[in-house]
Amino acid sequence: MKQTQLLKGVLEGCVLAIINQKPVYGYELVQILRQSGFENMVGGTVYPLLQKLEKKGIIIGETKPSPDGPDRKYYTLSSLGLTALNEFNEEWQSLTKNVHQILKQTGADTIDCSRKIN
């Protein structure tokens, strides 16, 4: 399974977690995601998500002057966003616990990938 298919379901939660740490602007968010292991992350994925979250009232965008050029829109979590982040965290913890349990029970967590299957 491609990482991009899995990422669709968790990107929103990752974005909320990053924004919860400090106000960030879009390009900065893309860079943080890339540095966190999502090397193929692009603005074309992140910016529409930010717009959707702002429209829903989950994040708040505030335009501020930039010392390096044009003004930047910084995002912070709203109270609704904090609730959404907490819900995501609870759901993620439950999901990963269940997946780890299944992989362990089936022995799939120790599969020898070099083994050939006929």
N, C-alpha and C positions, 0 to 999 in steps of 0.2 A: 504494500500500500504506500502510495506517495505521501510524503510529509505534508504537502499542500492540502490534501484531502482531510487529514487529521487537524491541520491548523485552522481550517475554517470554523470549526466548532469552539476553538479556545482562544483565538486571536483577540476577541473582545475582552475577555477576562485578563489576558496579558496586558493589553493596552490600559485597562482600568488600574491594574496593579502598578504599572509604571507611573501613570498620572498621579496616583495616590502618594507616591514618594515626593514629588515636587511638580510644580507647574512646568509643562513642556510645550514646545511648539512642534508642528508636524514633522519637519525635517529632522529635528532632534530625536523625535520618537522613532522614526525610521532607523536612525543610526543606533539608538539603544537596542532596538529589536535585532539589528544585524550583529551588534557586538554580543548579544545574548545567544547567538547561535542560529538565528534566522537570516542567514547570509543572503538569501534571494528576496528579502523583503523590499518592496518598492512603494513609492509614494502613491501609485495608482491603486494600491490595496488599502493603504492606511488612511489617506485623505477622505475617501467616501465613508469609511467607518467612523471617522471623527465627525463628519457632517451628520451622519445618522444618529450618533450618540448625543450630539448637541441638540439636534431637533427633538429628541425624546426627553431632553432635560437631564440626561445622565451625567453629562459634562457641561462645563461652562467655558466658553471661549471669550477671552479678553485681549484685544489688540493693544500692544505696547510698543514703544519705540525700540529699535534695535541699534546697538552701537556699530553694527557691521553692515548697515544697508537699510532696506525697507522695513517698515513695521512688521512685527510678527504677532501671530495669534497664539497666545498661551492658553492651555487647557488645564482646568482643575476639575476635581470631582464635586458634584453637587451632593446633597444628602441622599438623593435617589441613587446617585452613582456609588456612594459608599455602601448602600444597601445591596446594589447589584453586585459589587465586588465581593461582599460577604457571602452572598448567595452562590456566586461562581466558585468561591473557595470551598464552600461546603460541598457543592456538587462535584467539584474536581477531586477533592479528597475521597469522597465516596466512590467515584468512578475508578480512580487509580487503585484504590484498595481492592475493589472487585476484580479488576483486570489482573493485578498482581496475584490474587488468590487463584484465579483460573489458570494463569500461566504456571504457577507453582504446582497446582494439583495435577495438571496434565503433563508436567515435565517440559513444557515448552520454553521455560525460562533458562533451560540448560541445553538447548538444541545445538548439535554440532553442525554448523552451517557448511562445513567442508564435506559433509557426508552426501553422497549422491543418492538420489531417489530414482528408482526405475519405474 
